[in-house]
Amino acid sequence: MRGIADEAQTHLLRACWEHNRGKGICSTRTLSKALNAAIDLRPDIVNLSLSGVRDPLLDRLVGILIRNGSLVIAAYDEDRSPERRFPAARPGVIYAVGSIQPMAANDSMTVVIAPRSAISTAPMASYDVVTGHSIAAPIVAAMAACLMHRYPEATHDEIIARLLNWSDRMLEQQAMTRR
């Protein structure tokens, strides 16, 4: 099985466990251990296919990742206001929204629209279609990895601008297809 950025070096840092089909449970302790391990790895991109309630310790760790040069991609959380959302909106954090329609974003957050469904591996050596913002996050992270590979001298702002351009083009194509 191959992915979008299949030549990228990846590290899986599992911080959540499955509670109910498709729903994971995390804690400050498990997430802080994973984020701390990520800090040691100094990655270009951190994919957080999750969201949650704002947490001062986790916000501090995400801040360290960003200061160390990581771009953080997180699943958008439509159930929480920006002031109560983890990770907090700030430069270096991109919210991935799995949608087929544009979404209004405020000035403090960067939102990239991406496909909301994907085929994934499932138990018993099978496959399943999974859907949601947490599925959009790795798609956006993979696109960011491809852009960083293609434009190695690009700043995070330039990568984000290209991601937003890709997202806009995808939405335009979807609108044309629906007509």
C-alpha positions in Angstrom: 0.0 0.0 0.0 1.4 3.4 -0.9 0.4 6.9 0.3 0.6 10.4 -1.0 4.1 11.1 0.4 5.3 7.5 0.5 9.0 8.4 0.5 8.7 10.6 3.6 10.3 9.3 6.8 7.5 8.9 9.3 7.3 8.1 13.0 4.2 6.8 14.6 3.7 8.1 18.1 0.4 6.7 19.4 -1.1 8.8 22.1 -4.7 7.6 22.0 -6.5 4.3 22.2 -9.6 3.2 20.4 -12.7 3.4 22.6 -15.5 3.0 20.1 -15.2 2.3 16.4 -13.6 5.4 15.0 -13.5 7.2 18.3 -10.2 7.5 20.2 -9.6 8.5 23.8 -6.5 10.5 24.8 -5.3 12.1 28.0 -3.0 14.9 28.9 -0.4 12.3 30.0 -0.5 10.2 26.9 -0.5 13.2 24.5 2.3 15.0 26.4 4.5 11.8 26.2 3.9 11.6 22.5 4.5 15.3 21.9 7.6 15.2 24.1 8.9 12.3 21.9 8.1 14.3 18.8 10.1 17.3 20.2 13.1 15.0 20.5 12.7 13.8 16.8 12.5 17.5 15.5 10.1 16.6 12.7 9.3 18.9 9.8 5.6 18.1 10.2 3.5 16.8 13.1 0.1 15.4 12.2 -2.4 15.5 15.1 -5.4 13.6 13.7 -7.3 14.7 16.8 -8.6 17.6 18.7 -9.7 18.3 22.2 -10.1 20.7 25.0 -7.4 23.3 25.4 -4.7 22.2 27.8 -1.8 24.5 29.0 0.8 21.7 29.1 -0.1 20.5 25.6 -0.1 24.0 24.3 3.3 24.6 25.7 4.6 21.4 24.0 3.1 22.4 20.6 4.7 25.8 21.0 8.1 24.1 21.4 7.5 22.0 18.3 6.7 25.2 16.3 9.7 27.1 17.7 11.9 24.1 16.7 10.6 24.4 13.1 7.7 21.9 12.9 4.5 22.6 11.1 1.6 21.2 13.1 -1.5 19.9 11.2 -4.5 19.2 13.4 -8.0 17.9 12.9 -10.5 20.8 13.1 -12.8 20.7 16.1 -16.2 22.1 15.2 -17.6 21.3 18.7 -15.3 23.8 20.5 -14.8 27.5 20.2 -11.3 28.6 19.2 -10.5 29.7 22.8 -11.2 26.2 24.1 -9.7 24.1 21.3 -6.5 22.0 21.3 -4.2 22.8 19.7 -4.7 26.5 20.1 -4.8 28.6 16.9 -1.5 30.2 16.3 1.1 30.6 13.5 2.4 27.2 12.7 -0.9 25.3 13.3 -3.0 24.3 10.4 -6.5 23.0 10.9 -7.5 20.3 8.4 -11.2 20.3 7.6 -12.7 17.4 5.9 -15.4 19.0 3.7 -16.6 19.6 0.2 -17.6 23.2 0.9 -15.5 26.3 1.8 -15.5 27.2 5.5 -15.2 30.6 7.0 -12.2 31.0 9.2 -11.2 33.8 11.5 -8.0 35.6 11.2 -6.3 33.7 14.0 -6.5 30.3 12.4 -5.3 28.7 9.2 -7.8 26.2 7.7 -7.1 23.9 4.8 -10.0 22.0 3.2 -9.2 18.4 2.2 -11.0 15.2 1.3 -13.0 13.9 4.3 -13.0 10.3 3.3 -10.3 7.7 2.6 -9.8 4.0 2.3 -8.0 2.7 5.3 -6.8 -0.7 6.6 -9.2 -2.3 9.0 -9.2 -5.3 11.4 -9.1 -8.9 10.0 -6.9 -7.9 7.0 -9.6 -5.8 5.4 -10.3 -2.3 4.3 -12.9 0.3 5.3 -13.9 3.8 4.3 -13.2 6.3 7.1 -14.6 9.8 7.3 -14.0 13.0 9.2 -11.6 15.9 10.0 -9.1 13.4 11.5 -8.9 11.8 8.0 -8.3 15.2 6.4 -5.3 15.9 8.7 -3.0 13.2 7.3 -3.9 14.2 3.8 -3.0 17.8 4.5 0.2 16.6 6.2 1.1 14.5 3.2 0.6 17.4 0.9 2.7 19.6 3.1 5.5 16.9 3.0 5.3 16.8 -0.8 5.5 20.6 -1.0 8.5 20.6 1.4 10.2 18.0 -0.7 9.5 19.9 -3.9 10.4 23.4 -2.5 13.1 22.6 0.2 13.9 26.3 0.6 10.3 27.4 1.1 9.2 29.0 4.4 6.3 27.7 6.4 4.2 30.7 5.2 5.0 29.7 1.6 4.1 26.1 2.2 0.8 27.2 3.8 0.1 29.5 0.9 0.6 26.5 -1.5 -1.6 24.3 0.7 -4.4 26.9 0.6 -4.1 27.2 -3.1 -4.3 23.4 -3.5 -7.4 23.4 -1.2 -9.1 26.2 -3.2 -8.4 24.4 -6.5 -9.8 21.1 -5.1 -13.0 23.0 -4.0 -13.4 24.6 -7.4 -13.1 21.2 -9.1 -15.6 19.7 -6.8 -18.0 22.5 -7.5 -17.6 22.0 -11.3 -18.2 18.3 -10.9 -21.5 18.9 -9.0 -22.9 21.2 -11.7 
